[in-house]
């Protein structure tokens, strides 16, 4: 199988990497997360206008360049290596994935807004008793004249405190449907109660309660919502896996460099055979994670069972690798590995959170087993 990137894909990778190296600084992003807006809107605008990242994998009809899963993987890996907090996966991959599978002017306008950097989406799908099962939807939408009345509770809606629009799953006559909700985090619409918080990896999230929220008729996005959600979540898994690969590459490189500089008993600790073995084990985990990420990326256009099987295999592999590499990197750095001043601690938090995004390692092992059972 040929994993060679095209000249255009290599240019995309280099462009994103150079942009982030020049413009994205860890200290600034963490300051914005804690005492600022929670993100850097100027950086988001730069990703849209200066390097065209937001439209790289979205359709030409929306103003994108009609790339595909490989372009998404390249971008996500670069963002992961820089530990970018901005909501690329939530907006471009999840929001873009759901909207391009819908029809109608409302979906087209929102998709164009994502490419332009004007629309930020939060996917409100998980509920208090759903776990990571996106098919368990207790939230309901009922017709009231031309309008819809939305009632329910959604949990861990990542990027909701930054969002201009929410994409909400709800049942209509027993079938899952998707609704686009205009949203202002500073002043939530009447009928929405938001509890905002930061996750352990400094990202923004919210628990949302919808109490008789009135929506216009065009809030309903015409789509096969169940299939749209299933396919989009698998795409999001592939993107998060690529992001984790970028983070793990950086973590391993920084750890190797640190062990060359840190001296004990008059020699660099990188000369200790026991530590060399541990770093080789980290490299092996990384290479398996890379292979699994390539596999799911290339399987996203396959039939649903094959796509889902590849997604679960990748997520389980990434979960194990993220845990091993994150923990080993902290231990090899010693106590300073968890300090705020050192980047490794921030990467460790992100790699820990990755293990639980879009399903845990154990859940994906179980799904893979179910999908491969005769």
PyMOL commands that set and color helices and strands:
alter all, ss='L'
color gray80, all
select helices_A, chain A and resi 7-23+26-35+41-49+53-55+60-62+69-81+88-100+105-115+160-162+185-187+217-219+225-261+269-271+273-298+304-338+343-354+361-372
alter helices_A, ss='H'
color red, helices_A
select strands_A, chain A and resi 121-124+140-144+147-154+165-172+175-182+192-198+204-215+220-221+263-264+267-268
alter strands_A, ss='S'
color yellow, strands_A
deselect
rebuild
show_as cartoon
